[in-house]
Amino acid sequence: MDKVKKYAEQLAKAEETGVGTTPLTSESNLTVHDAYSIQLENIKRKTESGQKIVGKKIGLTSKAMQQLLGVNEPDYGHLLDGMVVENGGQISVESVMQPKVEAEIAFVLKADLKGPHVTTLDVLQATDYVVPALEIVDSRIQDWKITLPDTIADNASSGLYVLGGKPTKISDIDLELTGMLLSKNGVIANTGVGAAALGNPANCVAWLANRLVDYDITLKAGEVILSGALSAAVDAEKGDSFTAKFAHIGQVSVNFE
């Protein structure tokens, strides 16, 4: 079994059993390309079993997170139809491993975006609307002891996501200045602003469209793109409730049971 299939199987087993694995990079010197190949192998397995790709997520969009992992660019993962949680819905803690919650702006596309020369203006023109989102990031790596290749291989530490608020045209808001307030159990956990994501969340989507050229992947009309956290992730446990309120585009919430 080659390296890609071996580590894809290792992550798939961790997800299936709910028992985290040791960091892949503790066993092998994985490159970023290796890591994306592992991610794509598991996405292929899931789509072959009937799951559907409904979008992408972008991670590591803040300078603080990039510095933490010693990188100078974001990463990305795939969103599947089984990851969607309804606004205000419940998440069983048995269905996740070590969840954290992030608040971000989600783009819903009305036109395809394919690099390598996608600009921020192209993103704005290809976007149908934006909505507030909560991403429940999760890791199949024990204790979140991840390096960049670990998180990329693990589908960019994707878990679940929630869309809420009201569909809003980009022309009706200033993405850079859109403020966010994330509450946990009714207490403010953190705040953020659109500019925290590479200066503008649309810049993140442009980066993604251009990065995906390496894997011959196109962002397609109708897809949801989670553009990156506007502040730090917050740990979630049984009984916790989270609400993110965004200026002009509404709010989104979820509960853990």
C-alpha positions, 0 to 999 in steps of 0.5 A: 500500500503506498503512502497516500492510501496508507494514511488515507486509511488511517484517517478513515479508521479514526473517523469511523471508530472515533479514536484519534490517530497519532500525527501522520507527520510523526511517522513520515515526512509528508509534503503539502502535495502528499497531504492534499493527495491523502485528502482527495483519496478520502473524498473520493472514497466518500463520493463513491459511497454516495456522498456529494461535494457541496462546497469547500472550506478555507482554513488558516486565513488569519496571520496568527494561525499561519504563524502558529503552524509556520506557513504563509498561505491558507489551506482548504478542505471539501464540504460534503452533504452529510456535514450540513446542520440546520440553523438552530439545530442539535449536534450530538457530541457522540458524532464528533471527536474534539469539536471547536466552533468558528464563525465565518462568512459563507459565499454561495456561488452563481457561476463557476470559478476556475483559476489560475487568474481569478481576481477578487472582483471575479469572486464578487461577480460570481457570488450569488449571496453571502450568509453567516456560518458556523463551522464545527472544526474537528480533528481525527488527530489526537489532541489537535497535535497537528502540523500543516500536512496533518490538517490538510490530509485530514480534510483541513480539520473539517467537521460540520457546518451551519448556515443561517441569517439571510441571503445578502447580496455582496453589493449591499454590504462591506465585507471587510468591515462586517463585524461578528460577535460569537457567544457561547452559552450567552457569554461573548466568546470572541469578536471579529471582522471581515478584514481578519480573513486575508484582508477581505473574505473574497480574497480567500475565495480567489486564493482558493480558486487559483490554488485548486488549479493544481488539482484540476478542481473548479469551484462550481455554481451552487457551491458553498464556500466557507471563507475562513474564521474571523476569530479564534476557534472555541472549544465545544462540549455537551450542553454548549450553545453557540450564536454568531451575530453578524452586522447586516447579514443576520445570525446563526446558531447551534447546540451540542447535546 
